[in-house]
Amino acid sequence: MTAALKVAVVGAGGWGTQHARIFAGRADTDLVGVLGRNPERTAARAAAFGTRPYTDLAIMLERERPDLVSVCLPNEDHYEVTLRLIEAGIALLVEKPLVFELNQADSLIDSAERAGIFFAINFNHRYAEPVVRAKAAIDAGELGELNFLTWRFGGEPNLGASAHGNLIETQCHGFDLLEHLAGPITSLTAQFGPLVDGSHRDLALTLGFASGAVGTMLGSYGSSYAYPGSQLVELNGTLGRATIEDTVRRLTISKSGDDVARVWQAGYFDDEARSFHGTFDRHVEAVITALRAGAPPPVHATAGRRALQLAQAAITSNETGRRIETPMD
Ligand SMILES: NC(=O)c1ccc[n+]([C@@H]2O[C@H](COP(=O)([O-])OP(=O)(O)OC[C@H]3O[C@@H](n4cnc5c(N)ncnc54)[C@H](O)[C@@H]3O)[C@@H](O)[C@H]2O)c1
């Protein structure tokens, strides 16, 4: 494949702007359409990115015959449209969370597997410069053996119909990132705060990793993304510690017993690495490379199922007061 890939974006909401921007801006992709529900808003979005608006999925697929569809729908509306796209046999990049129910996750993954479809999910945090560098430090043994990890992520609420929106749609990045960096989580316990506006606003988890490391996870919809450190990842090993602040803001690596730390933060002109949105550009680069090479997606949709499986285990733990084993299956 040397011609530009034809890409359509499904969903013309807030984050859908990033999908449209990226695929309209790349030299190796043509944004062939944007699908939305509201004709005026969809027309405005399509016009902003020099493409065609659609409000009917079947018509868009028939006319544009995209090589890839990028799906960016409201959190709780992913299942039906994704299944239709799988049934249409089209390569997919879908937003997190995959879905809210494990049976729906299984149905999507099994259908895509049977149809042999490229099925990627946007866990873009993996591509943040501090995360890439922290992973390299871990893999090179710089931190020694990881013995504890911390994830904290909180901001304004993003309320939907589910009581577990915070856990499933926001903290899914944490489940994915901690396993990406430290390997499988094999058990967990959870304590949720009371329902506020129909949703568990605050939650705290303890985690056990297959490696023997332990971890904690704190997620909140009762905080603010305006606060510095609204996201924090701490990776403590026997030889050193890495802390990641606000995904893209800063990585600090310290050696045990050494008062002097090594810090990465984007240089004056390095807007690309400083940008949260840039993590998605980087992921798309990896997605397009894999798709063109006929290789599996860099982050397969099964990672979305795994994050959901861990979230469901946390719900069970909170309800029963018990620690839950979380094998990979
Ligand atoms: N990976 C990330 O860093 C990141 C960041 C922000 C949002 N997201 C994810 O992106 C997704 C969308 O978030 P958002 O903030 O843009 O939501 P949003 O509610 O602003 O936008 C969703 C859009 O989809 C439209 N829509 C709903 N049903 C549709 C249908 N059947 N066909 C076509 N359009 C339909 C809605 O009208 C709306 O315009 C969510 O899953 C969210 O979790 C991911």
The ligand as a Tripos MOL2 file, in Angstrom:
@<TRIPOS>MOLECULE
LIG
   44    48     1     0     0
SMALL
NO_CHARGES

@<TRIPOS>ATOM
      1 N1         -7.8360    8.5210   24.5110 N.am      1 LIG1
      2 C1         -8.0020    9.7020   25.0860 C.2       1 LIG1
      3 O1         -7.0720   10.3280   25.5830 O.2       1 LIG1
      4 C2         -9.3700   10.2970   25.0870 C.ar      1 LIG1
      5 C3         -9.5630   11.6380   25.4640 C.ar      1 LIG1
      6 C4        -10.8730   12.1400   25.4430 C.ar      1 LIG1
      7 C5        -11.9370   11.3200   25.0770 C.ar      1 LIG1
      8 N2        -11.6850   10.0270   24.7370 N.ar      1 LIG1
      9 C6        -12.7910    9.1300   24.3540 C.3       1 LIG1
     10 O2        -13.3570    9.5870   23.1360 O.3       1 LIG1
     11 C7        -14.7320    9.2090   23.0880 C.3       1 LIG1
     12 C8        -15.5790   10.4240   22.7250 C.3       1 LIG1
     13 O3        -15.3990   11.4060   23.7140 O.3       1 LIG1
     14 P1        -15.9420   12.8910   23.4510 P.3       1 LIG1
     15 O4        -15.4890   13.6820   24.6160 O.co2     1 LIG1
     16 O5        -15.5930   13.3250   22.0820 O.co2     1 LIG1
     17 O6        -17.5150   12.6200   23.5610 O.3       1 LIG1
     18 P2        -18.6660   13.5590   22.9950 P.3       1 LIG1
     19 O7        -19.9140   13.1280   23.7000 O.co2     1 LIG1
     20 O8        -18.2150   14.9900   23.0390 O.co2     1 LIG1
     21 O9        -18.7620   13.1880   21.4450 O.3       1 LIG1
     22 C9        -19.3470   12.0390   20.9500 C.3       1 LIG1
     23 C10       -20.0790   12.3990   19.6560 C.3       1 LIG1
     24 O10       -20.6020   11.2230   19.0570 O.3       1 LIG1
     25 C11       -21.8840   11.5560   18.5230 C.3       1 LIG1
     26 N3        -22.6670   10.3260   18.3410 N.ar      1 LIG1
     27 C12       -23.3650    9.6350   19.2710 C.ar      1 LIG1
     28 N4        -23.9180    8.5370   18.7160 N.ar      1 LIG1
     29 C13       -23.5520    8.5350   17.4120 C.ar      1 LIG1
     30 C14       -23.7990    7.6630   16.3160 C.ar      1 LIG1
     31 N5        -24.5380    6.5470   16.4670 N.pl3     1 LIG1
     32 N6        -23.2570    7.9490   15.1320 N.ar      1 LIG1
     33 C15       -22.4950    9.0470   14.9640 C.ar      1 LIG1
     34 N7        -22.2380    9.9210   15.9560 N.ar      1 LIG1
     35 C16       -22.7520    9.6730   17.1580 C.ar      1 LIG1
     36 C17       -22.4800   12.5070   19.5260 C.3       1 LIG1
     37 O11       -23.5100   13.2680   18.9300 O.3       1 LIG1
     38 C18       -21.2610   13.3500   19.8890 C.3       1 LIG1
     39 O12       -21.1250   14.4450   19.0390 O.3       1 LIG1
     40 C19       -15.0590    8.6140   24.4550 C.3       1 LIG1
     41 O13       -15.0280    7.2200   24.3620 O.3       1 LIG1
     42 C20       -13.9300    9.1020   25.3480 C.3       1 LIG1
     43 O14       -13.6230    8.2490   26.4360 O.3       1 LIG1
     44 C21       -10.4400    9.5200   24.7230 C.ar      1 LIG1
@<TRIPOS>BOND
     1     1     2 1
     2     2     3 2
     3     2     4 1
     4     4     5 ar
     5     4    44 ar
     6     5     6 ar
     7     6     7 ar
     8     7     8 ar
     9     8     9 1
    10     8    44 ar
    11     9    10 1
    12     9    42 1
    13    10    11 1
    14    11    12 1
    15    11    40 1
    16    12    13 1
    17    13    14 1
    18    14    15 2
    19    14    16 1
    20    14    17 1
    21    17    18 1
    22    18    19 2
    23    18    20 1
    24    18    21 1
    25    21    22 1
    26    22    23 1
    27    23    24 1
    28    23    38 1
    29    24    25 1
    30    25    26 1
    31    25    36 1
    32    26    27 ar
    33    26    35 ar
    34    27    28 ar
    35    28    29 ar
    36    29    30 ar
    37    29    35 ar
    38    30    31 1
    39    30    32 ar
    40    32    33 ar
    41    33    34 ar
    42    34    35 ar
    43    36    37 1
    44    36    38 1
    45    38    39 1
    46    40    41 1
    47    40    42 1
    48    42    43 1
@<TRIPOS>SUBSTRUCTURE
     1 LIG1         1 GROUP 0 **** ****
